[in-house]
Amino acid sequence: MSASQTPYPDDFLPGDDVRVIDGIFAGRRGKVLTPEEARELRERNGGEDCRYDVIPGRVWVALPVFERSVPVMLEPFQIRHDGNGNTIGSS
């Protein structure tokens, strides 16, 4: 998937390592997922189908919850690219 095909804002691309900086998952690290990867992960974990695979302006991230990787939809201001120190989604 190229940058022009990604549904995500602020230069987030599937596979990017991110750290949550806001909300109930603050401090956790995860990976950006495509909407398809998020759907597959939900199905693999026995979760229900999500009506909103893509919500403009939100990002799917796989986060560890109770020793299992869970897809979570977050706002861009809640995450930053992990390792480069640049805040993403805020000015």
N, CA, C and O atoms as a Tinker XYZ file with bonds, in Angstrom:
   364  protein
     1  N      0.863000   -1.179000    0.000000    73     2
     2  CA     0.000000    0.000000    0.000000    64     1     3
     3  C      0.903000    1.233000    0.000000    63     2     4     5
     4  O      1.781000    1.359000    0.854000    81     3
     5  N      0.697000    2.116000   -0.925000    73     3     6
     6  CA     1.491000    3.331000   -1.007000    64     5     7
     7  C      0.881000    4.421000   -0.136000    63     6     8     9
     8  O     -0.246000    4.295000    0.342000    81     7
     9  N      1.645000    5.493000    0.061000    73     7    10
    10  CA     1.161000    6.602000    0.884000    64     9    11
    11  C     -0.118000    7.193000    0.311000    63    10    12    13
    12  O     -0.971000    7.666000    1.063000    81    11
    13  N     -0.264000    7.174000   -1.008000    73    11    14
    14  CA    -1.468000    7.738000   -1.611000    64    13    15
    15  C     -2.686000    6.843000   -1.399000    63    14    16    17
    16  O     -3.821000    7.300000   -1.536000    81    15
    17  N     -2.457000    5.556000   -1.064000    73    15    18
    18  CA    -3.561000    4.627000   -0.856000    64    17    19
    19  C     -3.958000    4.491000    0.605000    63    18    20    21
    20  O     -5.025000    3.954000    0.903000    81    19
    21  N     -3.130000    4.960000    1.514000    73    19    22
    22  CA    -3.439000    4.786000    2.929000    64    21    23
    23  C     -4.629000    5.650000    3.329000    63    22    24    25
    24  O     -4.752000    6.791000    2.885000    81    23
    25  N     -5.505000    5.101000    4.169000    73    23    26
    26  CA    -6.654000    5.878000    4.614000    64    25    27
    27  C     -6.310000    6.805000    5.784000    63    26    28    29
    28  O     -7.188000    7.486000    6.313000    81    27
    29  N     -5.043000    6.833000    6.187000    73    27    30
    30  CA    -4.676000    7.526000    7.414000    64    29    31
    31  C     -4.022000    8.888000    7.190000    63    30    32    33
    32  O     -3.298000    9.085000    6.213000    81    31
    33  N     -4.284000    9.828000    8.106000    73    31    34
    34  CA    -3.680000   11.157000    8.047000    64    33    35
    35  C     -2.299000   11.176000    8.692000    63    34    36    37
    36  O     -1.850000   10.179000    9.258000    81    35
    37  N     -1.650000   12.299000    8.598000    73    35    38
    38  CA    -0.412000   12.583000    9.335000    64    37    39
    39  C      0.713000   11.599000    9.072000    63    38    40    41
    40  O      1.476000   11.279000    9.984000    81    39
    41  N      0.830000   11.120000    7.857000    73    39    42
    42  CA     1.938000   10.256000    7.448000    64    41    43
    43  C      1.990000    8.914000    8.167000    63    42    44    45
    44  O      3.048000    8.286000    8.194000    81    43
    45  N      0.891000    8.456000    8.748000    73    43    46
    46  CA     0.871000    7.120000    9.333000    64    45    47
    47  C      0.669000    6.112000    8.229000    63    46    48    49
    48  O     -0.229000    6.256000    7.399000    81    47
    49  N      1.510000    5.085000    8.219000    73    47    50
    50  CA     1.429000    4.027000    7.222000    64    49    51
    51  C      1.317000    2.678000    7.917000    63    50    52    53
    52  O      1.881000    2.500000    8.996000    81    51
    53  N      0.607000    1.728000    7.330000    73    51    54
    54  CA     0.551000    0.393000    7.899000    64    53    55
    55  C      1.964000   -0.147000    8.127000    63    54    56    57
    56  O      2.840000   -0.036000    7.271000    81    55
    57  N      2.154000   -0.736000    9.311000    73    55    58
    58  CA     3.469000   -1.269000    9.668000    64    57    59
    59  C      4.287000   -0.327000   10.532000    63    58    60    61
    60  O      5.274000   -0.749000   11.133000    81    59
    61  N      3.895000    0.956000   10.608000    73    59    62
    62  CA     4.624000    1.916000   11.445000    64    61    63
    63  C      4.534000    1.520000   12.914000    63    62    64    65
    64  O      3.470000    1.126000   13.394000    81    63
    65  N      5.651000    1.624000   13.624000    73    63    66
    66  CA     5.659000    1.449000   15.075000    64    65    67
    67  C      5.212000    2.755000   15.697000    63    66    68    69
    68  O      5.724000    3.820000   15.353000    81    67
    69  N      4.242000    2.676000   16.628000    73    67    70
    70  CA     3.725000    3.878000   17.272000    64    69    71
    71  C      3.642000    3.659000   18.785000    63    70    72    73
    72  O      3.652000    2.530000   19.275000    81    71
    73  N      3.561000    4.774000   19.498000    73    71    74
    74  CA     3.365000    4.757000   20.944000    64    73    75
    75  C      2.151000    5.608000   21.249000    63    74    76    77
    76  O      2.019000    6.713000   20.723000    81    75
    77  N      1.263000    5.108000   22.091000    73    75    78
    78  CA     0.069000    5.851000   22.475000    64    77    79
    79  C      0.466000    6.861000   23.549000    63    78    80    81
    80  O      1.104000    6.510000   24.541000    81    79
    81  N      0.077000    8.128000   23.337000    73    79    82
    82  CA     0.456000    9.187000   24.273000    64    81    83
    83  C     -0.740000    9.800000   24.982000    63    82    84    85
    84  O     -0.567000   10.664000   25.842000    81    83
    85  N     -1.969000    9.365000   24.633000    73    83    86
    86  CA    -3.166000    9.952000   25.224000    64    85    87
    87  C     -4.259000    8.894000   25.310000    63    86    88    89
    88  O     -4.374000    8.042000   24.429000    81    87
    89  N     -5.054000    8.948000   26.360000    73    87    90
    90  CA    -6.185000    8.044000   26.496000    64    89    91
    91  C     -5.873000    6.853000   27.382000    63    90    92    93
    92  O     -4.819000    6.793000   28.015000    81    91
    93  N     -6.806000    5.897000   27.423000    73    91    94
    94  CA    -6.674000    4.772000   28.337000    64    93    95
    95  C     -5.539000    3.817000   27.968000    63    94    96    97
    96  O     -5.111000    3.018000   28.800000    81    95
    97  N     -5.052000    3.890000   26.735000    73    95    98
    98  CA    -3.950000    3.035000   26.313000    64    97    99
    99  C     -2.602000    3.754000   26.343000    63    98   100   101
   100  O     -1.623000    3.241000   25.800000    81    99
   101  N     -2.535000    4.929000   26.965000    73    99   102
   102  CA    -1.295000    5.711000   27.017000    64   101   103
   103  C     -0.149000    4.857000   27.557000    63   102   104   105
   104  O     -0.294000    4.135000   28.543000    81   103
   105  N      0.985000    4.963000   26.885000    73   103   106
   106  CA     2.176000    4.228000   27.278000    64   105   107
   107  C      2.370000    2.916000   26.543000    63   106   108   109
   108  O      3.455000    2.335000   26.590000    81   107
   109  N      1.353000    2.448000   25.876000    73   107   110
   110  CA     1.480000    1.185000   25.132000    64   109   111
   111  C      2.061000    1.446000   23.754000    63   110   112   113
   112  O      1.880000    2.512000   23.166000    81   111
   113  N      2.762000    0.440000   23.259000    73   111   114
   114  CA     3.344000    0.509000   21.923000    64   113   115
   115  C      2.623000   -0.489000   21.024000    63   114   116   117
   116  O      2.179000   -1.547000   21.471000    81   115
   117  N      2.518000   -0.126000   19.745000    73   115   118
   118  CA     1.857000   -1.018000   18.806000    64   117   119
   119  C      2.252000   -0.731000   17.384000    63   118   120   121
   120  O      3.187000    0.029000   17.131000    81   119
   121  N      1.541000   -1.338000   16.451000    73   119   122
   122  CA     1.794000   -1.167000   15.014000    64   121   123
   123  C      0.525000   -0.702000   14.333000    63   122   124   125
   124  O     -0.576000   -1.137000   14.670000    81   123
   125  N      0.696000    0.195000   13.362000    73   123   126
   126  CA    -0.416000    0.659000   12.546000    64   125   127
   127  C     -0.847000   -0.486000   11.628000    63   126   128   129
   128  O     -0.013000   -1.159000   11.022000    81   127
   129  N     -2.150000   -0.692000   11.540000    73   127   130
   130  CA    -2.725000   -1.749000   10.707000    64   129   131
   131  C     -3.520000   -1.148000    9.555000    63   130   132   133
   132  O     -3.998000   -0.017000    9.642000    81   131
   133  N     -3.656000   -1.907000    8.486000    73   131   134
   134  CA    -4.623000   -1.549000    7.458000    64   133   135
   135  C     -5.999000   -1.911000    8.000000    63   134   136   137
   136  O     -6.089000   -2.721000    8.923000    81   135
   137  N     -7.069000   -1.343000    7.461000    73   135   138
   138  CA    -8.408000   -1.756000    7.889000    64   137   139
   139  C     -8.639000   -3.258000    7.701000    63   138   140   141
   140  O     -9.324000   -3.883000    8.510000    81   139
   141  N     -8.073000   -3.837000    6.645000    73   139   142
   142  CA    -8.228000   -5.264000    6.393000    64   141   143
   143  C     -7.522000   -6.082000    7.469000    63   142   144   145
   144  O     -8.064000   -7.078000    7.950000    81   143
   145  N     -6.299000   -5.661000    7.853000    73   143   146
   146  CA    -5.570000   -6.358000    8.914000    64   145   147
   147  C     -6.325000   -6.274000   10.240000    63   146   148   149
   148  O     -6.374000   -7.244000   10.996000    81   147
   149  N     -6.910000   -5.116000   10.515000    73   147   150
   150  CA    -7.686000   -4.943000   11.750000    64   149   151
   151  C     -8.888000   -5.884000   11.762000    63   150   152   153
   152  O     -9.190000   -6.495000   12.787000    81   151
   153  N     -9.571000   -6.000000   10.630000    73   151   154
   154  CA   -10.726000   -6.895000   10.521000    64   153   155
   155  C    -10.302000   -8.348000   10.745000    63   154   156   157
   156  O    -10.966000   -9.083000   11.475000    81   155
   157  N     -9.196000   -8.763000   10.115000    73   155   158
   158  CA    -8.703000  -10.134000   10.272000    64   157   159
   159  C     -8.315000  -10.420000   11.722000    63   158   160   161
   160  O     -8.590000  -11.502000   12.239000    81   159
   161  N     -7.681000   -9.455000   12.373000    73   159   162
   162  CA    -7.272000   -9.631000   13.766000    64   161   163
   163  C     -8.490000   -9.742000   14.683000    63   162   164   165
   164  O     -8.504000  -10.557000   15.605000    81   163
   165  N     -9.503000   -8.928000   14.431000    73   163   166
   166  CA   -10.743000   -9.033000   15.218000    64   165   167
   167  C    -11.363000  -10.417000   15.057000    63   166   168   169
   168  O    -11.772000  -11.037000   16.039000    81   167
   169  N    -11.432000  -10.903000   13.811000    73   167   170
   170  CA   -12.021000  -12.219000   13.548000    64   169   171
   171  C    -11.212000  -13.324000   14.210000    63   170   172   173
   172  O    -11.777000  -14.256000   14.782000    81   171
   173  N     -9.886000  -13.220000   14.133000    73   171   174
   174  CA    -9.007000  -14.234000   14.725000    64   173   175
   175  C     -9.172000  -14.281000   16.245000    63   174   176   177
   176  O     -9.059000  -15.346000   16.852000    81   175
   177  N     -9.438000  -13.127000   16.855000    73   175   178
   178  CA    -9.618000  -13.055000   18.305000    64   177   179
   179  C    -11.049000  -13.375000   18.732000    63   178   180   181
   180  O    -11.358000  -13.345000   19.923000    81   179
   181  N    -11.920000  -13.680000   17.780000    73   179   182
   182  CA   -13.295000  -14.023000   18.108000    64   181   183
   183  C    -14.181000  -12.819000   18.374000    63   182   184   185
   184  O    -15.252000  -12.945000   18.967000    81   183
   185  N    -13.733000  -11.655000   17.934000    73   183   186
   186  CA   -14.509000  -10.439000   18.152000    64   185   187
   187  C    -15.610000  -10.273000   17.125000    63   186   188   189
   188  O    -15.656000  -10.966000   16.109000    81   187
   189  N    -16.489000   -9.340000   17.416000    73   187   190
   190  CA   -17.591000   -9.063000   16.514000    64   189   191
   191  C    -17.124000   -8.233000   15.327000    63   190   192   193
   192  O    -16.096000   -7.559000   15.386000    81   191
   193  N    -17.892000   -8.296000   14.260000    73   191   194
   194  CA   -17.614000   -7.498000   13.081000    64   193   195
   195  C    -17.819000   -6.019000   13.423000    63   194   196   197
   196  O    -18.724000   -5.666000   14.180000    81   195
   197  N    -16.982000   -5.177000   12.864000    73   195   198
   198  CA   -17.077000   -3.729000   13.117000    64   197   199
   199  C    -17.761000   -3.069000   11.931000    63   198   200   201
   200  O    -17.388000   -3.303000   10.781000    81   199
   201  N    -18.759000   -2.246000   12.212000    73   199   202
   202  CA   -19.453000   -1.544000   11.134000    64   201   203
   203  C    -18.566000   -0.478000   10.513000    63   202   204   205
   204  O    -18.791000   -0.067000    9.374000    81   203
   205  N    -17.577000   -0.035000   11.240000    73   203   206
   206  CA   -16.760000    1.099000   10.802000    64   205   207
   207  C    -15.317000    0.658000   10.573000    63   206   208   209
   208  O    -14.448000    0.899000   11.412000    81   207
   209  N    -15.067000    0.017000    9.443000    73   207   210
   210  CA   -13.701000   -0.387000    9.144000    64   209   211
   211  C    -12.802000    0.820000    8.904000    63   210   212   213
   212  O    -11.626000    0.811000    9.270000    81   211
   213  N    -13.364000    1.863000    8.284000    73   211   214
   214  CA   -12.602000    3.076000    8.009000    64   213   215
   215  C    -13.436000    4.269000    8.451000    63   214   216   217
   216  O    -14.550000    4.472000    7.968000    81   215
   217  N    -12.896000    5.046000    9.360000    73   215   218
   218  CA   -13.496000    6.316000    9.746000    64   217   219
   219  C    -12.467000    7.377000    9.390000    63   218   220   221
   220  O    -11.358000    7.355000    9.922000    81   219
   221  N    -12.804000    8.295000    8.513000    73   219   222
   222  CA   -11.835000    9.308000    8.107000    64   221   223
   223  C    -11.218000   10.005000    9.317000    63   222   224   225
   224  O    -11.919000   10.451000   10.224000    81   223
   225  N     -9.897000   10.085000    9.305000    73   223   226
   226  CA    -9.179000   10.768000   10.371000    64   225   227
   227  C     -8.775000    9.881000   11.534000    63   226   228   229
   228  O     -8.097000   10.356000   12.444000    81   227
   229  N     -9.163000    8.608000   11.543000    73   227   230
   230  CA    -8.789000    7.691000   12.628000    64   229   231
   231  C     -7.818000    6.648000   12.113000    63   230   232   233
   232  O     -7.745000    6.392000   10.911000    81   231
   233  N     -7.065000    6.042000   13.038000    73   231   234
   234  CA    -5.991000    5.110000   12.691000    64   233   235
   235  C     -6.189000    3.797000   13.456000    63   234   236   237
   236  O     -6.401000    3.812000   14.669000    81   235
   237  N     -6.119000    2.660000   12.747000    73   235   238
   238  CA    -6.156000    1.356000   13.401000    64   237   239
   239  C     -4.760000    1.013000   13.892000    63   238   240   241
   240  O     -3.789000    1.101000   13.141000    81   239
   241  N     -4.666000    0.618000   15.169000    73   239   242
   242  CA    -3.386000    0.238000   15.772000    64   241   243
   243  C     -3.579000   -1.074000   16.524000    63   242   244   245
   244  O     -4.558000   -1.233000   17.253000    81   243
   245  N     -2.650000   -2.017000   16.350000    73   243   246
   246  CA    -2.663000   -3.264000   17.116000    64   245   247
   247  C     -1.935000   -3.003000   18.429000    63   246   248   249
   248  O     -0.758000   -2.640000   18.429000    81   247
   249  N     -2.635000   -3.189000   19.554000    73   247   250
   250  CA    -2.070000   -2.959000   20.877000    64   249   251
   251  C     -2.196000   -4.229000   21.716000    63   250   252   253
   252  O     -3.147000   -4.995000   21.555000    81   251
   253  N     -1.218000   -4.452000   22.625000    73   251   254
   254  CA    -1.327000   -5.608000   23.515000    64   253   255
   255  C     -2.328000   -5.340000   24.634000    63   254   256   257
   256  O     -2.197000   -4.361000   25.369000    81   255
   257  N     -3.317000   -6.203000   24.760000    73   255   258
   258  CA    -4.312000   -6.120000   25.822000    64   257   259
   259  C     -4.488000   -7.536000   26.363000    63   258   260   261
   260  O     -4.872000   -8.441000   25.622000    81   259
   261  N     -4.210000   -7.728000   27.642000    73   259   262
   262  CA    -4.309000   -9.050000   28.266000    64   261   263
   263  C     -3.575000  -10.111000   27.449000    63   262   264   265
   264  O     -4.134000  -11.159000   27.124000    81   263
   265  N     -2.311000   -9.824000   27.121000    73   263   266
   266  CA    -1.415000  -10.755000   26.416000    64   265   267
   267  C     -1.910000  -11.159000   25.035000    63   266   268   269
   268  O     -1.569000  -12.233000   24.540000    81   267
   269  N     -2.709000  -10.306000   24.415000    73   267   270
   270  CA    -3.223000  -10.586000   23.073000    64   269   271
   271  C     -3.196000   -9.280000   22.284000    63   270   272   273
   272  O     -3.444000   -8.210000   22.840000    81   271
   273  N     -2.901000   -9.365000   21.015000    73   271   274
   274  CA    -2.890000   -8.192000   20.152000    64   273   275
   275  C     -4.318000   -7.863000   19.731000    63   274   276   277
   276  O     -5.019000   -8.703000   19.166000    81   275
   277  N     -4.739000   -6.631000   20.013000    73   275   278
   278  CA    -6.113000   -6.210000   19.766000    64   277   279
   279  C     -6.108000   -4.963000   18.882000    63   278   280   281
   280  O     -5.349000   -4.031000   19.149000    81   279
   281  N     -6.941000   -4.923000   17.832000    73   279   282
   282  CA    -7.009000   -3.723000   17.001000    64   281   283
   283  C     -7.832000   -2.639000   17.695000    63   282   284   285
   284  O     -8.952000   -2.885000   18.144000    81   283
   285  N     -7.260000   -1.436000   17.776000    73   283   286
   286  CA    -7.913000   -0.305000   18.425000    64   285   287
   287  C     -7.889000    0.875000   17.456000    63   286   288   289
   288  O     -6.861000    1.159000   16.842000    81   287
   289  N     -9.025000    1.560000   17.321000    73   287   290
   290  CA    -9.094000    2.728000   16.450000    64   289   291
   291  C     -8.818000    3.972000   17.302000    63   290   292   293
   292  O     -9.503000    4.226000   18.293000    81   291
   293  N     -7.799000    4.744000   16.896000    73   291   294
   294  CA    -7.379000    5.913000   17.660000    64   293   295
   295  C     -7.354000    7.165000   16.791000    63   294   296   297
   296  O     -7.283000    7.093000   15.564000    81   295
   297  N     -7.413000    8.306000   17.455000    73   295   298
   298  CA    -7.244000    9.599000   16.785000    64   297   299
   299  C     -5.745000    9.831000   16.586000    63   298   300   301
   300  O     -4.948000    9.389000   17.413000    81   299
   301  N     -5.344000   10.509000   15.516000    73   299   302
   302  CA    -3.923000   10.752000   15.282000    64   301   303
   303  C     -3.214000   11.471000   16.429000    63   302   304   305
   304  O     -2.034000   11.218000   16.671000    81   303
   305  N     -3.914000   12.371000   17.144000    73   303   306
   306  CA    -3.248000   13.094000   18.224000    64   305   307
   307  C     -2.943000   12.192000   19.419000    63   306   308   309
   308  O     -2.185000   12.580000   20.308000    81   307
   309  N     -3.523000   10.994000   19.449000    73   307   310
   310  CA    -3.301000   10.074000   20.559000    64   309   311
   311  C     -2.042000    9.232000   20.388000    63   310   312   313
   312  O     -1.634000    8.542000   21.321000    81   311
   313  N     -1.418000    9.277000   19.206000    73   311   314
   314  CA    -0.247000    8.444000   18.952000    64   313   315
   315  C      0.876000    9.266000   18.347000    63   314   316   317
   316  O      0.665000   10.336000   17.776000    81   315
   317  N      2.077000    8.725000   18.494000    73   315   318
   318  CA     3.234000    9.318000   17.822000    64   317   319
   319  C      4.090000    8.182000   17.293000    63   318   320   321
   320  O      4.092000    7.069000   17.819000    81   319
   321  N      4.818000    8.507000   16.231000    73   319   322
   322  CA     5.730000    7.516000   15.688000    64   321   323
   323  C      6.731000    7.166000   16.774000    63   322   324   325
   324  O      7.285000    8.056000   17.419000    81   323
   325  N      6.964000    5.908000   16.979000    73   323   326
   326  CA     7.858000    5.450000   18.029000    64   325   327
   327  C      9.290000    5.445000   17.524000    63   326   328   329
   328  O      9.583000    4.888000   16.466000    81   327
   329  N     10.167000    6.059000   18.273000    73   327   330
   330  CA    11.577000    5.993000   17.948000    64   329   331
   331  C     12.155000    7.233000   17.295000    63   330   332   333
   332  O     13.370000    7.425000   17.338000    81   331
   333  N     11.325000    8.096000   16.683000    73   331   334
   334  CA    11.919000    9.253000   16.041000    64   333   335
   335  C     11.702000   10.540000   16.827000    63   334   336   337
   336  O     12.281000   11.571000   16.487000    81   335
   337  N     10.869000   10.498000   17.883000    73   335   338
   338  CA    10.702000   11.656000   18.741000    64   337   339
   339  C      9.844000   12.764000   18.192000    63   338   340   341
   340  O      9.653000   13.779000   18.861000    81   339
   341  N      9.318000   12.604000   16.993000    73   339   342
   342  CA     8.469000   13.644000   16.408000    64   341   343
   343  C      7.024000   13.426000   16.810000    63   342   344   345
   344  O      6.481000   12.336000   16.624000    81   343
   345  N      6.404000   14.445000   17.355000    73   343   346
   346  CA     4.993000   14.350000   17.681000    64   345   347
   347  C      4.195000   14.393000   16.382000    63   346   348   349
   348  O      4.415000   15.260000   15.536000    81   347
   349  N      3.283000   13.466000   16.237000    73   347   350
   350  CA     2.470000   13.372000   15.040000    64   349   351
   351  C      1.036000   13.709000   15.408000    63   350   352   353
   352  O      0.531000   13.235000   16.426000    81   351
   353  N      0.385000   14.507000   14.609000    73   351   354
   354  CA    -1.016000   14.803000   14.825000    64   353   355
   355  C     -1.265000   15.968000   15.754000    63   354   356   357
   356  O     -2.414000   16.228000   16.110000    81   355
   357  N     -0.234000   16.673000   16.154000    73   355   358
   358  CA    -0.423000   17.869000   16.982000    64   357   359
   359  C      0.616000   18.901000   16.590000    63   358   360   361
   360  O      1.654000   18.573000   16.014000    81   359
   361  N      0.324000   20.150000   16.909000    73   359   362
   362  CA     1.263000   21.198000   16.535000    64   361   363
   363  C      1.948000   21.767000   17.739000    63   362   364
   364  O      2.778000   22.667000   17.609000    81   363
